[in-house]
């Protein structure tokens, strides 16, 4: 028979062996190989082969004007701003032809994408013809007698100008108005200047 002190010493030795085995297991786990994707040049392991160049892997629409591909988080002062103005005759005689002009300008600091304007002819004024006299845009007359202008991209400072020829009615009178409204898919600094109106009196 072992004495009580001998049994106590053996229990302590067994416990120490268990602890040593556990610590050794942890050490082996920690000593395993690190991820091969990580590299000290900060380039490995990034998606799409990012190489640390700040120009790589940006979306294709980014063109360094700080507006494209960043909306709607672009600060207000850096956004696009589509401004519309219009001019035309103060009066028109019966059966006479007159000319109206609509001007669309991006007065903001970033590109305005998918710009679209709709011009409604004055009531009683017959649409005779229209044309784009400035800028890269497309214009067409829809079935409701409205002239639609579309612009893929209007850069800061660029202008599109539309002219419309209209003919007065054969009879009647009163004051009528031409109205143009423009929109863009880009965030704008303000939309208060997206509408323009011209008042014309029929003689």
The 8 nearest C-alpha neighbors of each residue, nearest first, counted from 0:
[[1, 2, 3, 6, 5, 4, 7, 9],
 [2, 0, 5, 6, 3, 4, 7, 9],
 [1, 3, 5, 4, 6, 0, 7, 8],
 [4, 2, 6, 5, 7, 1, 8, 0],
 [3, 5, 7, 2, 6, 8, 1, 9],
 [6, 4, 8, 2, 7, 3, 1, 9],
 [7, 5, 9, 3, 8, 4, 10, 2],
 [8, 6, 4, 10, 5, 9, 3, 11],
 [7, 9, 5, 11, 6, 10, 12, 4],
 [10, 8, 12, 6, 11, 7, 13, 5],
 [9, 11, 13, 7, 12, 8, 14, 6],
 [10, 12, 14, 8, 9, 13, 15, 7],
 [11, 13, 9, 15, 10, 14, 8, 16],
 [14, 12, 16, 10, 15, 11, 9, 17],
 [15, 13, 11, 17, 16, 12, 10, 18],
 [14, 16, 12, 18, 13, 17, 19, 11],
 [15, 17, 19, 13, 14, 18, 20, 12],
 [18, 16, 20, 14, 19, 15, 21, 13],
 [19, 17, 21, 15, 20, 16, 22, 14],
 [18, 20, 16, 22, 17, 21, 23, 15],
 [19, 21, 23, 17, 18, 22, 16, 24],
 [22, 20, 24, 18, 23, 19, 17, 25],
 [23, 21, 25, 19, 24, 20, 26, 18],
 [22, 24, 26, 20, 21, 25, 19, 27],
 [25, 23, 21, 27, 22, 26, 20, 28],
 [26, 24, 28, 22, 27, 23, 29, 21],
 [25, 27, 23, 29, 24, 28, 30, 22],
 [28, 26, 30, 24, 25, 29, 23, 31],
 [27, 29, 25, 26, 30, 31, 24, 23],
 [30, 28, 26, 27, 31, 25, 32, 24],
 [29, 31, 27, 28, 26, 32, 25, 33],
 [30, 32, 29, 28, 33, 27, 26, 34],
 [31, 33, 30, 34, 35, 29, 28, 27],
 [34, 32, 35, 31, 37, 30, 36, 29],
 [35, 33, 36, 37, 32, 38, 44, 31],
 [34, 36, 37, 33, 38, 32, 44, 43],
 [37, 35, 44, 34, 43, 38, 45, 33],
 [38, 36, 35, 43, 44, 34, 39, 41],
 [37, 39, 43, 40, 41, 36, 42, 44],
 [38, 40, 41, 37, 42, 43, 36, 44],
 [39, 41, 42, 38, 43, 51, 50, 37],
 [42, 40, 39, 38, 43, 51, 37, 50],
 [41, 43, 50, 40, 49, 51, 45, 44],
 [44, 42, 38, 45, 37, 36, 41, 40],
 [43, 45, 36, 37, 42, 46, 48, 38],
 [46, 44, 49, 43, 48, 42, 47, 50],
 [47, 45, 48, 49, 44, 43, 56, 42],
 [48, 46, 49, 45, 56, 44, 50, 55],
 [47, 49, 46, 45, 50, 43, 42, 44],
 [50, 48, 45, 47, 42, 51, 46, 55],
 [51, 49, 42, 52, 48, 55, 43, 41],
 [50, 52, 49, 42, 53, 41, 55, 40],
 [53, 51, 54, 50, 55, 49, 56, 42],
 [52, 54, 55, 51, 56, 57, 50, 49],
 [55, 53, 52, 57, 56, 51, 61, 63],
 [56, 54, 52, 57, 53, 49, 50, 51],
 [57, 55, 58, 54, 49, 47, 53, 59],
 [56, 58, 55, 59, 54, 61, 60, 53],
 [59, 57, 60, 61, 56, 68, 55, 62],
 [58, 60, 61, 57, 62, 56, 68, 67],
 [59, 61, 58, 68, 62, 67, 57, 63],
 [62, 60, 67, 59, 68, 58, 63, 57],
 [61, 63, 64, 60, 67, 65, 59, 66],
 [64, 62, 65, 61, 67, 66, 60, 109],
 [63, 65, 66, 62, 109, 67, 108, 110],
 [66, 64, 63, 67, 109, 69, 77, 73],
 [65, 67, 109, 64, 69, 78, 73, 68],
 [66, 68, 61, 69, 65, 60, 62, 110],
 [67, 69, 61, 70, 60, 66, 58, 65],
 [70, 68, 67, 66, 73, 72, 71, 65],
 [71, 69, 72, 73, 68, 186, 66, 67],
 [70, 72, 73, 186, 69, 185, 74, 68],
 [73, 71, 70, 69, 74, 186, 75, 66],
 [72, 74, 70, 71, 69, 66, 78, 75],
 [75, 73, 77, 76, 72, 78, 71, 188],
 [76, 74, 188, 78, 77, 73, 187, 189],
 [75, 77, 74, 78, 188, 108, 107, 73],
 [78, 76, 108, 75, 74, 109, 73, 66],
 [79, 77, 187, 188, 109, 75, 108, 76],
 [78, 80, 107, 109, 187, 111, 108, 110],
 [81, 79, 107, 187, 106, 105, 188, 82],
 [80, 82, 105, 104, 106, 193, 79, 83],
 [81, 83, 192, 104, 193, 103, 105, 80],
 [84, 82, 103, 193, 102, 194, 195, 192],
 [83, 85, 102, 195, 101, 103, 82, 86],
 [86, 84, 101, 100, 195, 102, 197, 196],
 [87, 85, 100, 99, 197, 101, 84, 88],
 [86, 88, 99, 98, 197, 100, 89, 85],
 [89, 87, 90, 199, 91, 97, 98, 99],
 [88, 90, 199, 200, 198, 87, 91, 197],
 [91, 89, 200, 199, 88, 201, 202, 92],
 [92, 90, 201, 202, 167, 200, 95, 88],
 [93, 91, 202, 95, 201, 167, 94, 90],
 [92, 94, 169, 167, 168, 95, 170, 202],
 [95, 93, 167, 169, 168, 166, 92, 96],
 [96, 94, 92, 167, 166, 93, 91, 97],
 [95, 97, 166, 165, 167, 94, 164, 98],
 [98, 96, 165, 164, 166, 95, 88, 99],
 [97, 99, 164, 163, 87, 165, 100, 162],
 [100, 98, 87, 163, 162, 86, 164, 101],
 [99, 101, 162, 86, 85, 161, 87, 163],
 [100, 102, 85, 161, 160, 84, 162, 86],
 [101, 103, 160, 84, 83, 159, 85, 161],
 [104, 102, 83, 159, 158, 82, 160, 84],
 [105, 103, 158, 82, 81, 157, 106, 159],
 [104, 106, 81, 155, 80, 156, 107, 157],
 [105, 107, 80, 156, 104, 155, 81, 82],
 [108, 106, 79, 80, 105, 155, 78, 109],
 [107, 109, 77, 155, 79, 78, 106, 110],
 [110, 108, 79, 66, 78, 155, 107, 64],
 [109, 111, 154, 153, 155, 79, 112, 152],
 [112, 110, 153, 79, 185, 152, 183, 154],
 [113, 111, 152, 114, 185, 184, 151, 183],
 [114, 112, 151, 183, 184, 150, 152, 115],
 [113, 115, 183, 150, 112, 182, 149, 151],
 [116, 114, 149, 182, 181, 148, 183, 113],
 [115, 117, 181, 148, 180, 147, 182, 118],
 [116, 118, 147, 180, 179, 146, 145, 181],
 [119, 117, 179, 146, 145, 178, 120, 147],
 [118, 120, 145, 178, 177, 179, 117, 121],
 [119, 121, 177, 122, 145, 118, 124, 144],
 [122, 120, 177, 176, 175, 124, 123, 119],
 [121, 123, 124, 175, 120, 176, 177, 125],
 [122, 124, 168, 121, 125, 167, 175, 120],
 [125, 123, 167, 121, 166, 122, 165, 168],
 [124, 126, 166, 165, 127, 123, 167, 168],
 [127, 125, 165, 128, 164, 124, 166, 120],
 [126, 128, 165, 164, 125, 166, 129, 163],
 [129, 127, 164, 163, 126, 130, 165, 162],
 [130, 128, 163, 162, 164, 161, 131, 127],
 [129, 131, 162, 161, 132, 163, 138, 128],
 [130, 132, 161, 133, 160, 162, 138, 136],
 [133, 131, 160, 161, 130, 162, 134, 159],
 [134, 132, 160, 159, 131, 158, 135, 161],
 [135, 133, 159, 158, 136, 160, 132, 131],
 [134, 136, 159, 150, 133, 137, 131, 151],
 [137, 135, 150, 149, 134, 148, 138, 159],
 [136, 138, 149, 148, 150, 139, 135, 131],
 [139, 137, 148, 147, 149, 146, 136, 131],
 [138, 140, 147, 146, 141, 148, 137, 129],
 [141, 139, 146, 145, 144, 147, 142, 138],
 [142, 140, 143, 145, 144, 139, 146, 147],
 [141, 143, 144, 140, 145, 146, 139, 147],
 [144, 142, 141, 145, 140, 119, 146, 120],
 [143, 145, 142, 141, 140, 146, 120, 119],
 [146, 144, 119, 118, 143, 141, 140, 147],
 [145, 147, 140, 118, 139, 117, 141, 148],
 [148, 146, 117, 139, 138, 116, 140, 145],
 [147, 149, 138, 116, 137, 115, 117, 146],
 [150, 148, 115, 137, 136, 114, 138, 116],
 [149, 151, 136, 114, 152, 113, 115, 153],
 [152, 150, 113, 112, 114, 149, 153, 136],
 [153, 151, 112, 150, 111, 113, 154, 110],
 [152, 154, 111, 110, 157, 105, 112, 155],
 [153, 155, 110, 157, 156, 152, 111, 105],
 [156, 154, 105, 108, 157, 107, 109, 110],
 [155, 157, 105, 106, 154, 104, 158, 107],
 [158, 156, 154, 155, 104, 105, 153, 159],
 [159, 157, 104, 103, 134, 160, 156, 105],
 [158, 160, 134, 103, 133, 102, 104, 161],
 [159, 161, 102, 133, 132, 101, 131, 103],
 [162, 160, 131, 101, 100, 130, 132, 102],
 [163, 161, 100, 130, 129, 99, 101, 131],
 [162, 164, 129, 99, 98, 128, 100, 165],
 [165, 163, 98, 128, 127, 97, 129, 126],
 [164, 166, 126, 127, 125, 96, 97, 124],
 [167, 165, 96, 125, 95, 124, 94, 97],
 [166, 168, 94, 124, 93, 95, 91, 92],
 [169, 167, 93, 94, 170, 123, 124, 166],
 [168, 170, 93, 94, 167, 171, 92, 95],
 [171, 169, 168, 93, 172, 94, 167, 202],
 [172, 170, 168, 169, 173, 201, 202, 93],
 [173, 171, 201, 202, 170, 174, 200, 168],
 [172, 174, 201, 200, 175, 171, 202, 199],
 [173, 175, 200, 199, 201, 198, 176, 172],
 [174, 176, 199, 121, 198, 122, 200, 173],
 [177, 175, 198, 121, 197, 199, 178, 196],
 [176, 178, 121, 120, 197, 196, 119, 198],
 [179, 177, 196, 119, 118, 195, 176, 197],
 [180, 178, 118, 195, 117, 194, 119, 196],
 [179, 181, 194, 116, 117, 193, 118, 195],
 [182, 180, 116, 193, 115, 117, 194, 179],
 [181, 183, 115, 114, 116, 180, 193, 184],
 [184, 182, 114, 185, 113, 112, 111, 115],
 [183, 185, 113, 112, 186, 182, 114, 111],
 [186, 184, 183, 111, 112, 187, 79, 70],
 [185, 187, 71, 70, 78, 79, 184, 188],
 [188, 186, 79, 80, 78, 189, 185, 190],
 [187, 189, 75, 78, 80, 79, 76, 186],
 [190, 188, 187, 191, 80, 192, 81, 75],
 [191, 189, 193, 192, 187, 188, 80, 81],
 [190, 192, 189, 193, 194, 82, 188, 81],
 [193, 191, 82, 190, 194, 83, 189, 81],
 [194, 192, 181, 82, 83, 190, 191, 180],
 [193, 195, 180, 179, 192, 83, 181, 196],
 [194, 196, 84, 179, 85, 178, 83, 180],
 [197, 195, 178, 177, 179, 85, 176, 198],
 [196, 198, 177, 176, 86, 87, 85, 199],
 [199, 197, 176, 175, 89, 177, 196, 174],
 [200, 198, 89, 90, 175, 174, 176, 88],
 [201, 199, 174, 90, 173, 89, 202, 175],
 [200, 202, 172, 91, 173, 90, 174, 92],
 [201, 92, 172, 91, 200, 93, 90, 173]]
